[in-house]
């Protein structure tokens, strides 16, 4: 996610140089959204470890978490303020961590949480 923000800042700076009347914050938000959507297509998830039954269950849970985070991201997509930026970063960070968890048991142990709660839990680590 850090790479997305860095690239978005770089793209925004170039745009601002060419078109000084462009609002930096708005353009930055547009580039982050664009780069994030582009990255979603390339998002690879780690293969889960465990028994076949655990893996199948954990994949369902992981899909649920990612869907909930995606829905939350959509709800704040058009907001341009500091709080929304904080939540966007939190969700992106959580998404990155979730797709990199390999232990099926972690998903099973946290199955009763929602994606937003998981995002907050993962930020504390």
N, C-alpha and C positions, 0 to 999 in steps of 0.2 A: 504494500500500500504506500509505503514511503516513496517508492519509485513513481507511483501515479501522481502524488502531490508534487514531487520535484519536476516531473515532466509537465504537469499542468502549469506550474509557476513559470517554467521556461517558455512554454507556448504563450502564456498570457503576457509575459514581458515583451516578447516579440510582437504580439498583436498590439500592445500598448504603444510600442515604438512607432509602428506603422500608422496606427489610428489613435492618437492621443485622447480623443473624445470618448473612447470606450471605457466603461466602468470596470476597473480591475477586478473587484470582488465578484461581479456578475459574470464576467468572462471566465474567471478562474473556476467558478462553480460549474459553468457549462463544460469547460474542459475536463474537470474532475468527473462529471457525469459521463461524458463521452468516453474517456479513458477507462472508467470503471466498467461500463457496458461492454467495451471492446475486450477487456480483460476477463469478463464473465465467461465469454465463449471459450477462452483458452484455459479456464480454471480446471486444474487437475486435482483430484482428490486422492489422498493416500489410500492404498489398499488396506482394509481393516484386517486385524489379526484376531483369531479366536476360532471357536467351533463354527461349522457352517450355519447352525441355528443362531448363534450369537451375531455372526456377521450380517445375516439377513435382517435381524431385528435392529442392529445398530445402524445399518444403512437406511432403514426406514426412519429412525430417529434423527439421524444426521440430515436427511432430506427435509424433515419437518423443521428442524432448527434453521436450515438455510432458507427455506421458504418463508418462515416467520421474519427472519432478518431482512430478506428481500422486500417483503410487504412493508415493513417499518421504513426501509430506505425509500420506497416509493411515496409513502405518506409525507416525508420531509423533503422530497426531491426539489420542489419548487420554492422552498424557503431559503432565504439568503440572510442568515444572521449567525452570530457566533455560536449560539446554542445548537442550531442545526448543523453547523460545521463540526462541532464537537461530537454530535451523535453520528454523523456520517463517518468520521474517523473511527469512532468506537465500533460501529457496525462492520466497517471494512477490516479492522484489526481482528474482530471476532471471527469473521468469515474466513480470513486467512488462517487463523489458528484451528478452526473447526475442520477445514479440509486437510489439515496436516496431522490430525490426531489419528493414530493407527490402532489404538486399543479399543476394541468393541466394548469392553467392560465399562469404559468411561462414559460412553453414550448410554448404556443400559443403566448405569448408576445415576445418571442425570436426566433420565427420560421424563420425569415429572416436571421438569423446568420448562419454561418457554424460551424461545430463541433470544428474547431481549434479556432475560435473566442470565442466560448463558453468556451473552456478550459482556455483561457486567462482571460475571465471575471470572471470565478469561482475562479481562483487563487487570484484575488484581494480581494475576500470576506474573 
